[in-house]
Amino acid sequence: MTEITDTAEVPEPGGSDGKKSRRGGKRGKKGPLARLALFYRQIVAELRKVVWPTRHQLSTYTTVVIIFVVIMIALIFVLDYGLTEVMKFVFG
């Protein structure tokens, strides 16, 4: 019987010179409040990139969603009522 083994070399952490690599880079030096402030600034920067809908678009989207939900409620109600009546007919 032949045994198959994986002979791929796995590099040692820290590179070939034997020194351990530093983890974290610039983020590792900052305290918790500095990291929290950076996180908040990044959130604000991302929110500035968002293309916000106009009032007209927002009302149109809201109307479409409400109509869709009402249609789905009606469809589920009709199916539920119909299946209930079928069960009453079949089982008495």
N, CA, C and O atoms as a Tinker XYZ file with bonds, in Angstrom:
   368  protein
     1  N      0.848000   -1.177000    0.000000    73     2
     2  CA     0.000000    0.000000    0.000000    64     1     3
     3  C      0.892000    1.239000    0.000000    63     2     4     5
     4  O      1.909000    1.280000    0.692000    81     3
     5  N      0.504000    2.248000   -0.782000    73     3     6
     6  CA     1.312000    3.448000   -0.923000    64     5     7
     7  C      0.740000    4.550000   -0.042000    63     6     8     9
     8  O     -0.466000    4.796000   -0.050000    81     7
     9  N      1.597000    5.204000    0.706000    73     7    10
    10  CA     1.157000    6.297000    1.565000    64     9    11
    11  C      1.511000    7.622000    0.900000    63    10    12    13
    12  O      2.645000    7.838000    0.472000    81    11
    13  N      0.522000    8.499000    0.821000    73    11    14
    14  CA     0.738000    9.807000    0.212000    64    13    15
    15  C      0.859000   10.822000    1.340000    63    14    16    17
    16  O     -0.021000   10.922000    2.195000    81    15
    17  N      1.947000   11.567000    1.334000    73    15    18
    18  CA     2.149000   12.590000    2.357000    64    17    19
    19  C      2.378000   13.929000    1.681000    63    18    20    21
    20  O      2.861000   13.995000    0.551000    81    19
    21  N      2.034000   14.966000    2.369000    73    19    22
    22  CA     2.243000   16.325000    1.871000    64    21    23
    23  C      3.629000   16.778000    2.315000    63    22    24    25
    24  O      3.924000   16.824000    3.510000    81    23
    25  N      4.470000   17.108000    1.351000    73    23    26
    26  CA     5.847000   17.483000    1.686000    64    25    27
    27  C      6.114000   18.964000    1.475000    63    26    28    29
    28  O      7.268000   19.378000    1.362000    81    27
    29  N      5.054000   19.764000    1.420000    73    27    30
    30  CA     5.252000   21.199000    1.194000    64    29    31
    31  C      5.909000   21.819000    2.418000    63    30    32    33
    32  O      5.524000   21.538000    3.552000    81    31
    33  N      6.896000   22.657000    2.178000    73    31    34
    34  CA     7.597000   23.347000    3.250000    64    33    35
    35  C      6.738000   24.492000    3.754000    63    34    36    37
    36  O      6.182000   25.248000    2.957000    81    35
    37  N      6.626000   24.628000    5.054000    73    35    38
    38  CA     5.891000   25.718000    5.662000    64    37    39
    39  C      6.909000   26.699000    6.204000    63    38    40    41
    40  O      7.734000   26.320000    7.036000    81    39
    41  N      6.881000   27.972000    5.753000    73    39    42
    42  CA     7.871000   28.937000    6.240000    64    41    43
    43  C      7.670000   29.240000    7.712000    63    42    44    45
    44  O      6.541000   29.289000    8.199000    81    43
    45  N      8.756000   29.438000    8.403000    73    43    46
    46  CA     8.720000   29.765000    9.813000    64    45    47
    47  C      8.254000   31.211000    9.982000    63    46    48    49
    48  O      8.569000   32.063000    9.151000    81    47
    49  N      7.504000   31.495000   11.056000    73    47    50
    50  CA     7.099000   32.880000   11.300000    64    49    51
    51  C      8.321000   33.759000   11.540000    63    50    52    53
    52  O      9.276000   33.354000   12.203000    81    51
    53  N      8.275000   34.949000   10.998000    73    51    54
    54  CA     9.360000   35.890000   11.233000    64    53    55
    55  C     10.340000   35.982000   10.087000    63    54    56    57
    56  O     11.287000   36.765000   10.162000    81    55
    57  N     10.154000   35.232000    9.053000    73    55    58
    58  CA    11.046000   35.334000    7.906000    64    57    59
    59  C     12.227000   34.402000    8.002000    63    58    60    61
    60  O     12.316000   33.588000    8.921000    81    59
    61  N     13.142000   34.520000    7.043000    73    59    62
    62  CA    14.263000   33.581000    6.946000    64    61    63
    63  C     15.406000   33.937000    7.881000    63    62    64    65
    64  O     16.273000   33.095000    8.114000    81    63
    65  N     15.447000   35.156000    8.432000    73    63    66
    66  CA    16.576000   35.543000    9.273000    64    65    67
    67  C     16.380000   35.147000   10.740000    63    66    68    69
    68  O     17.242000   35.432000   11.571000    81    67
    69  N     15.264000   34.497000   11.069000    73    67    70
    70  CA    15.063000   34.004000   12.421000    64    69    71
    71  C     14.468000   35.009000   13.375000    63    70    72    73
    72  O     14.111000   34.632000   14.491000    81    71
    73  N     14.340000   36.286000   12.994000    73    71    74
    74  CA    13.751000   37.288000   13.868000    64    73    75
    75  C     12.229000   37.146000   13.847000    63    74    76    77
    76  O     11.630000   36.798000   12.829000    81    75
    77  N     11.632000   37.422000   14.988000    73    75    78
    78  CA    10.170000   37.380000   15.050000    64    77    79
    79  C      9.609000   38.663000   14.448000    63    78    80    81
    80  O     10.130000   39.756000   14.669000    81    79
    81  N      8.531000   38.500000   13.679000    73    79    82
    82  CA     7.923000   39.690000   13.082000    64    81    83
    83  C      7.009000   40.362000   14.102000    63    82    84    85
    84  O      6.416000   39.703000   14.956000    81    83
    85  N      6.910000   41.669000   13.996000    73    83    86
    86  CA     6.013000   42.424000   14.861000    64    85    87
    87  C      4.607000   42.294000   14.331000    63    86    88    89
    88  O      4.374000   42.365000   13.124000    81    87
    89  N      3.698000   42.108000   15.215000    73    87    90
    90  CA     2.301000   42.024000   14.800000    64    89    91
    91  C      1.622000   43.352000   15.048000    63    90    92    93
    92  O      1.939000   44.055000   16.008000    81    91
    93  N      0.677000   43.697000   14.167000    73    91    94
    94  CA    -0.117000   44.891000   14.390000    64    93    95
    95  C      0.347000   46.102000   13.627000    63    94    96    97
    96  O     -0.484000   46.926000   13.244000    81    95
    97  N      1.621000   46.252000   13.388000    73    95    98
    98  CA     2.110000   47.418000   12.667000    64    97    99
    99  C      1.742000   48.696000   13.389000    63    98   100   101
   100  O      1.946000   48.815000   14.598000    81    99
   101  N      1.199000   49.657000   12.651000    73    99   102
   102  CA     0.835000   50.948000   13.238000    64   101   103
   103  C     -0.345000   50.826000   14.195000    63   102   104   105
   104  O     -0.445000   51.579000   15.163000    81   103
   105  N     -1.245000   49.868000   13.921000    73   103   106
   106  CA    -2.415000   49.732000   14.783000    64   105   107
   107  C     -2.038000   49.248000   16.172000    63   106   108   109
   108  O     -2.721000   49.585000   17.139000    81   107
   109  N     -1.001000   48.488000   16.298000    73   107   110
   110  CA    -0.595000   47.952000   17.578000    64   109   111
   111  C     -0.108000   49.018000   18.543000    63   110   112   113
   112  O     -0.135000   48.792000   19.753000    81   111
   113  N      0.331000   50.157000   18.063000    73   111   114
   114  CA     0.883000   51.208000   18.907000    64   113   115
   115  C     -0.201000   52.095000   19.523000    63   114   116   117
   116  O      0.037000   52.746000   20.541000    81   115
   117  N     -1.387000   52.122000   18.913000    73   115   118
   118  CA    -2.422000   53.044000   19.375000    64   117   119
   119  C     -3.187000   52.461000   20.550000    63   118   120   121
   120  O     -3.372000   51.249000   20.659000    81   119
   121  N     -3.624000   53.354000   21.424000    73   119   122
   122  CA    -4.427000   52.931000   22.559000    64   121   123
   123  C     -5.879000   52.732000   22.147000    63   122   124   125
   124  O     -6.247000   52.993000   21.002000    81   123
   125  N     -6.700000   52.271000   23.079000    73   123   126
   126  CA    -8.094000   51.983000   22.745000    64   125   127
   127  C     -8.885000   53.225000   22.341000    63   126   128   129
   128  O     -9.741000   53.144000   21.460000    81   127
   129  N     -8.619000   54.360000   22.957000    73   127   130
   130  CA    -9.350000   55.575000   22.589000    64   129   131
   131  C     -8.947000   56.069000   21.207000    63   130   132   133
   132  O     -9.792000   56.555000   20.455000    81   131
   133  N     -7.682000   55.954000   20.869000    73   131   134
   134  CA    -7.223000   56.368000   19.540000    64   133   135
   135  C     -7.825000   55.463000   18.470000    63   134   136   137
   136  O     -8.215000   55.929000   17.399000    81   135
   137  N     -7.897000   54.162000   18.766000    73   135   138
   138  CA    -8.503000   53.234000   17.800000    64   137   139
   139  C     -9.990000   53.505000   17.643000    63   138   140   141
   140  O    -10.524000   53.412000   16.538000    81   139
   141  N    -10.670000   53.844000   18.750000    73   139   142
   142  CA   -12.093000   54.184000   18.693000    64   141   143
   143  C    -12.308000   55.450000   17.872000    63   142   144   145
   144  O    -13.243000   55.517000   17.074000    81   143
   145  N    -11.456000   56.451000   18.057000    73   143   146
   146  CA   -11.555000   57.692000   17.288000    64   145   147
   147  C    -11.313000   57.427000   15.804000    63   146   148   149
   148  O    -12.016000   57.974000   14.953000    81   147
   149  N    -10.322000   56.588000   15.488000    73   147   150
   150  CA   -10.054000   56.224000   14.095000    64   149   151
   151  C    -11.261000   55.513000   13.487000    63   150   152   153
   152  O    -11.645000   55.790000   12.351000    81   151
   153  N    -11.848000   54.603000   14.241000    73   151   154
   154  CA   -13.027000   53.885000   13.775000    64   153   155
   155  C    -14.163000   54.860000   13.469000    63   154   156   157
   156  O    -14.816000   54.743000   12.432000    81   155
   157  N    -14.403000   55.819000   14.363000    73   155   158
   158  CA   -15.455000   56.815000   14.159000    64   157   159
   159  C    -15.165000   57.655000   12.913000    63   158   160   161
   160  O    -16.075000   57.913000   12.124000    81   159
   161  N    -13.925000   58.082000   12.725000    73   159   162
   162  CA   -13.570000   58.872000   11.536000    64   161   163
   163  C    -13.780000   58.070000   10.257000    63   162   164   165
   164  O    -14.210000   58.619000    9.243000    81   163
   165  N    -13.479000   56.772000   10.301000    73   163   166
   166  CA   -13.694000   55.932000    9.131000    64   165   167
   167  C    -15.179000   55.767000    8.823000    63   166   168   169
   168  O    -15.570000   55.721000    7.656000    81   167
   169  N    -16.005000   55.679000    9.862000    73   167   170
   170  CA   -17.452000   55.595000    9.658000    64   169   171
   171  C    -17.960000   56.860000    8.985000    63   170   172   173
   172  O    -18.724000   56.789000    8.022000    81   171
   173  N    -17.543000   58.013000    9.483000    73   171   174
   174  CA   -17.980000   59.287000    8.907000    64   173   175
   175  C    -17.516000   59.397000    7.456000    63   174   176   177
   176  O    -18.273000   59.868000    6.607000    81   175
   177  N    -16.304000   58.980000    7.159000    73   175   178
   178  CA   -15.786000   59.035000    5.794000    64   177   179
   179  C    -16.602000   58.141000    4.866000    63   178   180   181
   180  O    -16.882000   58.527000    3.731000    81   179
   181  N    -16.984000   56.960000    5.326000    73   179   182
   182  CA   -17.785000   56.059000    4.490000    64   181   183
   183  C    -19.186000   56.611000    4.291000    63   182   184   185
   184  O    -19.745000   56.490000    3.200000    81   183
   185  N    -19.766000   57.216000    5.324000    73   183   186
   186  CA   -21.113000   57.777000    5.183000    64   185   187
   187  C    -21.140000   58.956000    4.220000    63   186   188   189
   188  O    -22.166000   59.218000    3.592000    81   187
   189  N    -20.026000   59.667000    4.099000    73   187   190
   190  CA   -19.969000   60.771000    3.128000    64   189   191
   191  C    -19.974000   60.255000    1.700000    63   190   192   193
   192  O    -20.369000   60.978000    0.785000    81   191
   193  N    -19.540000   59.008000    1.491000    73   191   194
   194  CA   -19.525000   58.424000    0.150000    64   193   195
   195  C    -20.898000   57.922000   -0.291000    63   194   196   197
   196  O    -21.116000   57.681000   -1.479000    81   195
   197  N    -21.823000   57.762000    0.653000    73   195   198
   198  CA   -23.136000   57.203000    0.342000    64   197   199
   199  C    -23.936000   58.187000   -0.500000    63   198   200   201
   200  O    -23.961000   59.385000   -0.220000    81   199
   201  N    -24.588000   57.665000   -1.532000    73   199   202
   202  CA   -25.493000   58.488000   -2.348000    64   201   203
   203  C    -26.880000   58.337000   -1.733000    63   202   204   205
   204  O    -27.532000   57.304000   -1.887000    81   203
   205  N    -27.319000   59.377000   -1.038000    73   203   206
   206  CA   -28.591000   59.319000   -0.339000    64   205   207
   207  C    -29.725000   59.602000   -1.313000    63   206   208   209
   208  O    -29.575000   60.441000   -2.201000    81   207
   209  N    -30.874000   58.908000   -1.163000    73   207   210
   210  CA   -32.010000   59.163000   -2.062000    64   209   211
   211  C    -32.664000   60.509000   -1.759000    63   210   212   213
   212  O    -32.615000   61.015000   -0.638000    81   211
   213  N    -33.276000   61.066000   -2.799000    73   211   214
   214  CA   -34.022000   62.309000   -2.600000    64   213   215
   215  C    -35.324000   61.990000   -1.879000    63   214   216   217
   216  O    -35.677000   60.823000   -1.708000    81   215
   217  N    -36.031000   63.023000   -1.463000    73   215   218
   218  CA   -37.298000   62.822000   -0.762000    64   217   219
   219  C    -38.297000   62.107000   -1.678000    63   218   220   221
   220  O    -39.038000   61.236000   -1.224000    81   219
   221  N    -38.319000   62.469000   -2.958000    73   219   222
   222  CA   -39.233000   61.844000   -3.916000    64   221   223
   223  C    -38.893000   60.360000   -4.091000    63   222   224   225
   224  O    -39.790000   59.517000   -4.078000    81   223
   225  N    -37.610000   60.034000   -4.255000    73   223   226
   226  CA   -37.203000   58.633000   -4.398000    64   225   227
   227  C    -37.552000   57.832000   -3.141000    63   226   228   229
   228  O    -38.016000   56.695000   -3.226000    81   227
   229  N    -37.322000   58.442000   -1.978000    73   227   230
   230  CA   -37.598000   57.755000   -0.729000    64   229   231
   231  C    -39.082000   57.447000   -0.587000    63   230   232   233
   232  O    -39.452000   56.344000   -0.183000    81   231
   233  N    -39.937000   58.416000   -0.917000    73   231   234
   234  CA   -41.381000   58.173000   -0.825000    64   233   235
   235  C    -41.820000   57.123000   -1.846000    63   234   236   237
   236  O    -42.701000   56.314000   -1.554000    81   235
   237  N    -41.218000   57.124000   -3.039000    73   235   238
   238  CA   -41.551000   56.117000   -4.055000    64   237   239
   239  C    -41.149000   54.727000   -3.569000    63   238   240   241
   240  O    -41.940000   53.788000   -3.658000    81   239
   241  N    -39.942000   54.591000   -3.061000    73   239   242
   242  CA   -39.467000   53.297000   -2.565000    64   241   243
   243  C    -40.339000   52.803000   -1.415000    63   242   244   245
   244  O    -40.682000   51.622000   -1.356000    81   243
   245  N    -40.696000   53.705000   -0.505000    73   243   246
   246  CA   -41.524000   53.338000    0.638000    64   245   247
   247  C    -42.891000   52.856000    0.174000    63   246   248   249
   248  O    -43.406000   51.861000    0.685000    81   247
   249  N    -43.482000   53.554000   -0.789000    73   247   250
   250  CA   -44.787000   53.165000   -1.319000    64   249   251
   251  C    -44.724000   51.790000   -1.971000    63   250   252   253
   252  O    -45.613000   50.964000   -1.766000    81   251
   253  N    -43.690000   51.542000   -2.744000    73   251   254
   254  CA   -43.531000   50.243000   -3.402000    64   253   255
   255  C    -43.410000   49.130000   -2.367000    63   254   256   257
   256  O    -44.023000   48.074000   -2.522000    81   255
   257  N    -42.635000   49.353000   -1.323000    73   255   258
   258  CA   -42.455000   48.337000   -0.287000    64   257   259
   259  C    -43.768000   48.070000    0.437000    63   258   260   261
   260  O    -44.112000   46.912000    0.676000    81   259
   261  N    -44.505000   49.116000    0.787000    73   259   262
   262  CA   -45.775000   48.937000    1.498000    64   261   263
   263  C    -46.772000   48.179000    0.624000    63   262   264   265
   264  O    -47.464000   47.287000    1.115000    81   263
   265  N    -46.857000   48.521000   -0.664000    73   263   266
   266  CA   -47.768000   47.812000   -1.571000    64   265   267
   267  C    -47.366000   46.341000   -1.691000    63   266   268   269
   268  O    -48.225000   45.460000   -1.650000    81   267
   269  N    -46.079000   46.073000   -1.836000    73   267   270
   270  CA   -45.606000   44.691000   -1.922000    64   269   271
   271  C    -45.966000   43.906000   -0.663000    63   270   272   273
   272  O    -46.420000   42.766000   -0.759000    81   271
   273  N    -45.772000   44.493000    0.503000    73   271   274
   274  CA   -46.075000   43.817000    1.764000    64   273   275
   275  C    -47.572000   43.538000    1.863000    63   274   276   277
   276  O    -47.962000   42.453000    2.294000    81   275
   277  N    -48.414000   44.485000    1.478000    73   275   278
   278  CA   -49.868000   44.286000    1.521000    64   277   279
   279  C    -50.277000   43.152000    0.578000    63   278   280   281
   280  O    -51.117000   42.327000    0.936000    81   279
   281  N    -49.699000   43.104000   -0.611000    73   279   282
   282  CA   -49.997000   42.023000   -1.558000    64   281   283
   283  C    -49.581000   40.675000   -0.980000    63   282   284   285
   284  O    -50.331000   39.704000   -1.079000    81   283
   285  N    -48.403000   40.604000   -0.383000    73   283   286
   286  CA   -47.942000   39.347000    0.203000    64   285   287
   287  C    -48.832000   38.921000    1.379000    63   286   288   289
   288  O    -49.106000   37.732000    1.539000    81   287
   289  N    -49.283000   39.872000    2.198000    73   287   290
   290  CA   -50.188000   39.557000    3.306000    64   289   291
   291  C    -51.486000   38.984000    2.755000    63   290   292   293
   292  O    -51.996000   37.989000    3.268000    81   291
   293  N    -52.025000   39.616000    1.700000    73   291   294
   294  CA   -53.269000   39.140000    1.100000    64   293   295
   295  C    -53.087000   37.740000    0.516000    63   294   296   297
   296  O    -53.957000   36.885000    0.684000    81   295
   297  N    -51.976000   37.499000   -0.164000    73   295   298
   298  CA   -51.718000   36.194000   -0.755000    64   297   299
   299  C    -51.624000   35.103000    0.313000    63   298   300   301
   300  O    -52.218000   34.034000    0.167000    81   299
   301  N    -50.891000   35.368000    1.366000    73   299   302
   302  CA   -50.750000   34.389000    2.447000    64   301   303
   303  C    -52.083000   34.175000    3.153000    63   302   304   305
   304  O    -52.408000   33.048000    3.526000    81   303
   305  N    -52.854000   35.237000    3.340000    73   303   306
   306  CA   -54.167000   35.099000    3.969000    64   305   307
   307  C    -55.078000   34.212000    3.133000    63   306   308   309
   308  O    -55.747000   33.330000    3.673000    81   307
   309  N    -55.113000   34.433000    1.825000    73   307   310
   310  CA   -55.960000   33.636000    0.939000    64   309   311
   311  C    -55.524000   32.173000    0.958000    63   310   312   313
   312  O    -56.366000   31.279000    1.048000    81   311
   313  N    -54.222000   31.919000    0.875000    73   311   314
   314  CA   -53.732000   30.539000    0.919000    64   313   315
   315  C    -54.058000   29.878000    2.265000    63   314   316   317
   316  O    -54.493000   28.727000    2.300000    81   315
   317  N    -53.854000   30.590000    3.349000    73   315   318
   318  CA   -54.130000   30.049000    4.676000    64   317   319
   319  C    -55.619000   29.750000    4.834000    63   318   320   321
   320  O    -55.989000   28.682000    5.322000    81   319
   321  N    -56.459000   30.670000    4.432000    73   319   322
   322  CA   -57.909000   30.475000    4.537000    64   321   323
   323  C    -58.351000   29.313000    3.661000    63   322   324   325
   324  O    -59.151000   28.484000    4.094000    81   323
   325  N    -57.840000   29.241000    2.428000    73   323   326
   326  CA   -58.206000   28.160000    1.521000    64   325   327
   327  C    -57.789000   26.805000    2.057000    63   326   328   329
   328  O    -58.575000   25.858000    2.033000    81   327
   329  N    -56.539000   26.701000    2.547000    73   327   330
   330  CA   -56.085000   25.426000    3.100000    64   329   331
   331  C    -56.851000   25.053000    4.369000    63   330   332   333
   332  O    -57.082000   23.870000    4.622000    81   331
   333  N    -57.245000   26.039000    5.166000    73   331   334
   334  CA   -58.055000   25.768000    6.354000    64   333   335
   335  C    -59.396000   25.183000    5.958000    63   334   336   337
   336  O    -59.855000   24.217000    6.566000    81   335
   337  N    -60.027000   25.754000    4.948000    73   335   338
   338  CA   -61.319000   25.241000    4.486000    64   337   339
   339  C    -61.172000   23.836000    3.901000    63   338   340   341
   340  O    -62.051000   22.998000    4.097000    81   339
   341  N    -60.079000   23.563000    3.187000    73   339   342
   342  CA   -59.840000   22.220000    2.651000    64   341   343
   343  C    -59.680000   21.223000    3.802000    63   342   344   345
   344  O    -60.238000   20.127000    3.744000    81   343
   345  N    -58.934000   21.582000    4.838000    73   343   346
   346  CA   -58.764000   20.698000    5.987000    64   345   347
   347  C    -60.092000   20.454000    6.704000    63   346   348   349
   348  O    -60.359000   19.337000    7.145000    81   347
   349  N    -60.917000   21.479000    6.822000    73   347   350
   350  CA   -62.232000   21.298000    7.450000    64   349   351
   351  C    -63.097000   20.351000    6.623000    63   350   352   353
   352  O    -63.826000   19.527000    7.175000    81   351
   353  N    -63.014000   20.471000    5.309000    73   351   354
   354  CA   -63.804000   19.603000    4.415000    64   353   355
   355  C    -63.315000   18.154000    4.499000    63   354   356   357
   356  O    -64.121000   17.226000    4.556000    81   355
   357  N    -61.998000   17.966000    4.506000    73   355   358
   358  CA   -61.430000   16.620000    4.500000    64   357   359
   359  C    -61.607000   15.931000    5.855000    63   358   360   361
   360  O    -62.002000   14.766000    5.902000    81   359
   361  N    -61.325000   16.626000    6.948000    73   359   362
   362  CA   -61.331000   15.988000    8.268000    64   361   363
   363  C    -62.593000   16.262000    9.070000    63   362   364   365
   364  O    -62.697000   15.819000   10.214000    81   363
   365  N    -63.541000   16.972000    8.508000    73   363   366
   366  CA   -64.828000   17.157000    9.170000    64   365   367
   367  C    -64.857000   18.402000    9.934000    63   366   368
   368  O    -65.869000   18.720000   10.558000    81   367
